[in-house]
Amino acid sequence: MPKISEATVAEHRARQLRNLLDGARSLVAEEGIEALSLAALARRVGLSRPSLYEYFRSKDDLVAAIVEAELPRWASLVEDALAGASGLDGKVAAYVRCQLEVMTDGRHAAAVALVEHALAEPAVDRIRAGHAQLLRPLVAALEAGGVAEAELRAELIQGLVDVAARLAQRGPSDAETVIEATLAQAIRGLG
């Protein structure tokens, strides 16, 4: 029986999962998406590959778990940003700024990069379901503002944010210009 480092097996597994996800994020941040594999993660955290398979059946499973782990914190940041803004333009601006800040910070950059990696459909479906919670506050703000086709508009705004994040990551000196252009596009597109 393997030795556990927590009071219960469940606590040990939860801690081990956090360590695995942290190790995977670090691996991607330091060496790039191509470096992420179950074998590389096992080496990094000092587990055998068979032990790692108790947590993840495949690389896609690992990628989905990384993204899913980030989504609750990310969604909370989005909700707080919109709650602190007033008026439709203010809420859209808060959404765009918050999303771009999160998508370009070090903690979430690995998750964002991983989502763009080719994944099998089950993993993509898991990520889509989680990502939908990020759009809910924006959809609600658009509906409250009387914007027609609020869900579609929210998806289009998110598309702008996705492109802006890629552009901002290319050169931090241009980040504010990208943010301002994205804000102008998103807000003018609502009228």
N, C-alpha and C positions, 0 to 999 in steps of 0.2 A: 504494500500500500504506500503510495507516495506521501511524503511529508507535507502537511499543509501549514501555512504561515499565519492563518487567521483562526478565530474562535470556532468557526463553522466551515463546512465544505462550501456552502453557498457564498460566504464572505470571501473565502480564498479564491473561488472561481471569478467572482466579481472583480477582485483586485487584480487577478491574473489577466482578465480581459482588458481592464484599463491599461495595464502595463503593455500588453500586446498592441493595443490601438495607439498608445503613445510611441511605442517603438516603430510602428508602421509609419506614423506621421513623420517622425524624425528621419526615417530612412528615405521617404519621398522628398522631404525638405532638403536633405543633405546631398542625395545622390540622384534624384529625379525619379519619375514614374517608372522608367524602365528597370530600375533597380529593385522595385518592389516585387517580391515573390515570397511564397510561403517558406522556401528554403532560406532565403536571406533574412527573413523575419525571425525564423527559428534560431539562426546563428546569432543575430543581434541580441535577442532576449535570453539566450541560453537554454532553449527548450529543444527537445527532439521534434522532428517533423511529425511523427505519430501523435505526440502530445498536442501539437498545434492543430491537428485535424479534429481534435475534440472541440475546438472553438470555431474553426472555419473549414468548410469542405473544399473551398477553392479560392483562388485569388479574387474572383468576382465577389464571393461571399465576404471576404476581408474588406474589399473596397466599399461595398454596401454598408458594412458595419462601421467603418470609419465615418462615412457620410452621415449615417443614422445617429451616431454618437454626437455629432456636431449640431444636428438640426434643432434640438430643444433649446440650447443656449442661443443659437442664431435666431430662432423664432421669437424668443423672449426679447432679444435686442430690437428686432423689427417692431414688435408690438409696443415696446416702450417708446421707441422713436416716434411712431405714429400717434401714440397717446399724448405725447408732449407737443404735438404740432397742432396748429389751428388752421381751419380753412382747407379746401381741397388742394390748392396749390402747395400749401405748407405741408400737407400730409404726403403728397407725391414727392416733394423735395426731400422730406425726411426719409421716405422709403428708399429713394435713389441713393442718397448719401449714406444711409446706414448699410444698405446692401453693398455698396462699393467699398466702404470701410472694412466690412467683414470679409468680403471676397479678396481683398488685397492684403489683409493682415497675415502675419506668419502662421498663426494657429489654423486658420481656415484655408489658406492657400493650397495646402496639400489636398484637402477635401475637394476644393474647386477643380484642381488639376486632375484629380482622379475621376471626377464625373465626366470629364471630356475624353477619358480613355475608353477605348472600345470595350464594352461589357456585354455579357449575355443578357437576354431579355428579362429573366427573372430578377437579376440584380438591378437592371434599369427600372423595372416596375417598382421595386422596393424604394429606390431613390426618388422616383417621381411622386409616389404616395407621400413620402416625407416632405418633399419639396413643396407640395401643395399647401402645407401649413404656413409656409413663408408668405404665400400670396394672399391668404385669407384676410389679414388686416388691410391690405391695399384694396382688395375687392370690396370689402365693407365700406371703406372710405369713398371709393368711386360710386358705389350704390347710393350712399348717403348724400353724395354731391350731385346726384341725378345724372350720372354719366351712363349713357346707353351701352349695352354689351360690356358690363363691368368686368366680367371674367376674361373676355377677349382682350380688353384694353389692359388689364393687369398683366396678362401674358406678354403683350407687346412691350409694355414698359419693362418687364423683366428681361425681354430680349435685348432692349437697349442697354440695360444694366450689365448683362452678360458680355456684350461686345465692349462696353466701356471698361469693364474690369480687365479684359485682355489687353486693351490699349494702355490702360494705366499701369499695368505690370511691366510693360516694355520700358517705360521711363518715368520714374517717380517725379521728375521735374515737370512733366506734362500732366500729372494726375489731376491737378485742379482745373486745368483747361478742359480736360476730358469730362470731369464731373460737371462743370458749368454748361458745356455743350449738351451733355446728356439731360440735364435738368431743363434746359431751354427746349429741347426736342420733346421731352415727355410732357411738359406742361402746356406748350403751345398745341401739341397734338390732341389735347383734351377738349379744346374749345369748339 
